[in-house]
């Protein structure tokens, strides 16, 4: 293998991003000084750091919306506060803010190479980070839209810090759609990308593909089938099915529908 590539892991929350990060956790990457502890929903860990999350939270908190989107957000009844913005639903035309203070924080983070940072919020904030990312590859993880939505709802009902979020199945599906819309429309046109379905990460093939793009060893024993607990029989809207098919094609994965 060559020089280890820095990694950014992104995609919707509750889609397997932690599982991918876990395969690289013992490979010598810097992931943060204060990783969140494991809990019931992620019993093997999240591999996220408050400093990295904080940068992305600040970007999303200050994001600017047009008048129509502002009205839609008010009507939705969803109000997100600190720590909850991985549940944001950001339109493509939203304006990403930056500042000298944000730049200094990002420079501090990228000076820790080789790094592997995982945060669903990167799915929106990546353009702010891009100018400072060197020797970096991007790993996008996804799962069936309805399964992801069900897992998001479960997480919101179980976690105390999310109890104030009035999550619905429809809104959770829109979170999924907006995240991958940003990735497919804006982000993938620059840099080296690997798309992986959740089920692929559970396989030897998935680990091998992570190794190839990151030029790093992986812990193939980390992903465990027993933690695949979410399922759904609910109907998936057509626009989500179409986007899911596009993601599956990029991942070279045969979808179940």
C-alpha positions in Angstrom: 0.0 0.0 0.0 1.0 3.6 -0.6 0.7 6.6 1.6 -2.6 6.5 3.6 -5.2 8.8 2.2 -7.1 11.1 4.5 -10.8 10.0 4.6 -14.1 11.9 4.9 -17.0 9.6 5.6 -20.4 11.0 4.8 -24.0 10.1 4.0 -27.2 10.1 6.0 -27.1 9.3 9.7 -28.3 5.8 10.5 -27.0 4.4 7.2 -23.7 2.7 8.3 -21.3 5.6 8.4 -20.1 4.5 11.9 -19.6 1.0 10.6 -17.3 2.2 7.9 -15.4 4.4 10.3 -15.0 1.5 12.6 -13.3 -0.6 10.0 -10.6 2.2 9.8 -10.4 3.0 13.6 -7.3 0.8 14.2 -5.5 1.8 11.0 -3.5 4.7 12.5 -5.9 7.5 11.5 -6.6 10.5 13.7 -10.4 10.6 14.3 -10.5 13.1 17.2 -9.3 13.7 20.7 -12.7 13.0 22.4 -14.8 10.5 20.5 -18.4 10.1 21.6 -18.9 6.9 23.7 -20.8 3.9 22.4 -24.5 3.6 23.3 -27.4 1.3 22.5 -28.0 2.5 19.0 -24.3 2.3 18.1 -22.9 -0.3 20.6 -19.4 -0.3 19.0 -19.0 3.4 18.8 -19.8 6.5 16.7 -16.2 7.6 15.7 -17.3 11.2 15.8 -15.6 14.0 17.6 -17.3 17.1 19.1 -14.7 19.4 17.6 -15.5 18.2 14.0 -19.2 18.1 14.6 -19.0 21.6 16.2 -17.5 23.0 13.0 -20.2 21.5 10.9 -22.9 22.5 13.4 -21.7 26.1 13.2 -21.8 26.1 9.4 -25.4 24.7 9.4 -26.6 27.0 12.1 -25.5 30.1 10.2 -26.7 28.8 6.8 -28.8 31.3 4.8 -32.1 30.4 3.2 -34.4 32.1 0.7 -37.8 33.4 1.8 -39.8 30.4 0.4 -37.6 27.9 2.2 -37.7 29.9 5.4 -41.5 29.7 5.3 -41.4 25.9 4.6 -39.1 25.4 7.6 -41.5 27.3 9.9 -44.5 25.3 8.6 -42.8 22.0 9.1 -42.7 22.3 12.8 -39.2 21.0 13.0 -36.9 23.1 15.2 -33.3 21.9 15.4 -30.8 23.1 18.0 -27.2 22.3 18.9 -26.3 18.7 18.3 -29.4 18.0 16.3 -28.4 19.4 12.9 -27.5 16.0 11.4 -31.2 16.0 10.9 -31.2 19.1 8.7 -33.0 19.2 5.4 -31.0 21.7 3.3 -32.0 22.8 -0.2 -29.4 22.9 -2.9 -29.5 26.7 -3.2 -28.8 27.4 0.4 -25.8 29.7 1.0 -23.0 28.2 3.1 -21.4 30.7 5.5 -17.7 30.8 6.4 -15.5 33.0 8.5 -11.9 33.4 9.6 -12.8 31.6 12.9 -14.2 28.6 11.0 -11.2 28.5 8.7 -8.9 28.4 11.6 -10.8 25.5 13.1 -10.8 23.6 9.8 -7.0 24.1 9.4 -6.5 22.8 12.9 -8.5 19.7 12.0 -6.8 19.0 8.7 -3.3 19.4 10.2 -3.9 16.1 12.0 -3.1 13.9 8.9 -3.6 11.1 8.3 -7.2 11.8 9.5 -10.5 10.0 9.1 -13.4 12.2 9.9 -17.0 10.9 9.9 -20.0 13.1 10.2 -23.3 13.0 8.2 -23.2 16.8 8.2 -20.3 16.7 5.7 -23.0 15.9 3.2 -23.9 19.6 3.3 -20.8 21.3 4.6 -18.1 19.7 2.3 -17.8 22.8 0.1 -16.5 24.8 3.1 -13.9 22.1 3.8 -12.7 21.4 0.3 -10.1 24.2 -0.1 -8.2 22.7 2.8 -8.4 19.0 2.1 -5.2 17.4 0.6 -4.7 13.7 -0.3 -8.3 13.1 0.8 -10.8 10.5 -0.5 -14.6 10.5 0.2 -16.6 7.4 1.2 -20.4 7.8 0.9 -22.5 5.2 2.7 -26.2 4.7 2.1 -29.1 2.4 2.9 -32.6 1.9 1.6 -34.5 5.2 2.1 -37.4 3.7 4.2 -35.1 1.7 6.4 -33.0 4.8 7.1 -36.1 6.9 7.8 -37.4 4.3 10.3 -34.0 4.2 12.0 -34.0 8.0 12.3 -37.4 8.0 13.9 -36.3 5.3 16.4 -33.2 7.4 17.2 -35.2 10.5 17.8 -37.6 8.7 20.1 -34.9 7.0 22.1 -32.2 9.7 22.6 -32.8 12.4 25.2 -31.0 15.1 23.2 -33.4 14.5 20.3 -36.7 14.3 22.3 -37.6 17.8 21.2 -37.6 16.9 17.5 -41.0 16.1 16.2 -39.8 13.6 13.6 -42.2 12.0 11.1 -41.6 9.3 8.5 -42.2 11.8 5.7 -39.7 14.3 7.1 -37.1 11.6 7.7 -37.4 10.5 4.1 -36.8 14.1 3.0 -33.7 14.2 5.2 -32.4 11.2 3.2 -33.3 12.7 -0.1 -31.7 16.1 0.5 -28.5 14.6 1.8 -27.9 12.4 -1.2 -29.1 15.1 -3.6 -26.3 17.3 -2.4 -23.8 14.5 -2.8 -24.9 13.5 -6.3 -25.6 16.9 -7.6 -22.8 19.0 -6.1 -20.0 16.9 -4.5 -19.1 13.9 -6.6 -17.8 16.0 -9.5 -14.5 16.6 -7.6 -12.2 14.2 -5.8 -12.0 10.4 -5.5 -15.2 8.7 -4.3 -16.3 5.3 -3.1 -20.0 4.6 -2.8 -21.0 1.7 -0.5 -24.4 0.2 0.4 -24.7 -0.7 4.1 -24.9 -4.4 3.1 -21.6 -4.2 1.2 -19.8 -2.9 4.3 -20.8 -6.2 6.0 -18.9 -8.1 3.3 -15.3 -8.8 2.5 -15.7 -7.0 -0.8 -16.7 -3.8 1.0 -13.7 -3.9 3.3 -11.4 -4.6 0.3 -12.8 -1.6 -1.6 -12.3 0.7 1.5 -8.7 -0.6 1.7 -8.1 0.1 -2.0 -9.3 3.7 -1.9 -7.9 4.7 1.5 -4.6 2.8 0.8 -4.9 1.5 4.4 -5.6 -1.7 6.2 -9.1 -2.3 7.5 -10.5 -4.3 10.4 -12.6 -6.8 8.6 -14.0 -8.2 11.8 -15.6 -4.9 12.9 -18.9 -5.0 10.9 -21.3 -7.5 12.4 -24.5 -8.7 10.9 -26.2 -8.9 14.4 -26.3 -5.1 14.5 -28.4 -4.9 11.3 -31.6 -4.3 13.2 -33.7 -1.8 11.2 -36.2 -2.8 8.6 -39.2 -1.4 6.8 -42.2 -2.5 4.8 -43.4 1.1 4.1 -43.8 2.4 0.6 -40.9 4.4 -0.9 -41.7 7.5 -3.0 -40.7 7.3 -6.6 -38.1 10.1 -6.4 -36.4 8.3 -3.5 -36.5 5.0 -5.4 -34.9 6.7 -8.4 -32.1 8.2 -6.3 -31.5 5.0 -4.4 -31.1 3.2 -7.8 -28.5 5.8 -8.8 -26.6 5.2 -5.6 -26.8 1.5 -6.0 -25.4 1.8 -9.5 -22.5 3.9 -8.3 -21.8 1.3 -5.6 -22.2 -1.6 -8.0 -24.8 -3.1 -5.7 -27.9 -4.9 -6.8 -30.9 -3.4 -5.0 -33.7 -5.6 -3.6 -36.3 -3.5 -5.5 
